[in-house]
Amino acid sequence: MTAITPTVKQSQPFYPSADGAVAETYAHLYVLLTTLEVLRQYLKGRQATVLGNQFLYYAQGFPKLRVAPDVIVIFDVEPGGRDNYKTWEEGQVPVVIFEMTSTGTQAQDTGFKKTLYEQLEVQEYWLFDPRREWIEEQLRGYRLQGESYQPITDSRSEPLQLRLAVEGELIGFYREDTGEKLLVPDELVEALQQETQARQQAEERAEQAEALLARYRERFGELPE
């Protein structure tokens, strides 16, 4: 009689999407969300995505090997959001990572994460300290040269082709080619309001001119050519 060996179903590893933690303070949350939206708008229409505070998995089959960067930019992938990011499924690692740092995260940001991002060959790693708790200049960047990070001294992001600047508790982004600033959401709303107001004023002036022209025609006829 032939023995029947039961089939054991291999369970697939579970990759959670988040751990529930978002940001340490309102300042950290605000700069995280603002940076995320500014870069998302900047890269709109390109084969790229920007993710914020989501698990980045870098070792297939090992769901505990993960990190949750504040903002990551990945090129040559489908645009849009993800619940989490698995490097082996997407075929790309982030090109730029931003961490909104504090004294509470300093050791991890400058130790484990910095070493991990070097090993993953993330091209640039930026640390922003919105409350200036331990980075006097608030913004500090590293660029991968060979197998290790070297300090960025020109405030430029080469992959993004943007110049970065500290603007209070936010990071300002400027196009390298034109110097144009990438507007944050509040500035975009203000710009749209100003544009709408200017358009309304132009329409009102056009209506006034048309009314004056109509009155002239009533009294004197058509304008001489």
Secondary structure, DSSP 8 states (H G I E B T S, - for coil): ----------------S--S---SSHHHHHHHHHHHHHHHHHTTTSSEEEEES--EE-STT-TTSEE--SEEEEESS--S--SSEEHHHHS---SEEEEE--TTTHHHHHTHHHHHHHHHT-SEEEEE-TT-SS-TTSEEEEEEETTEEEE--S-EETTTTEEEEEETTEEEEEETTT--B---HHHHHHHHHHHHHHHHHHHHHHHHHHHHHHHHHHHH-S---
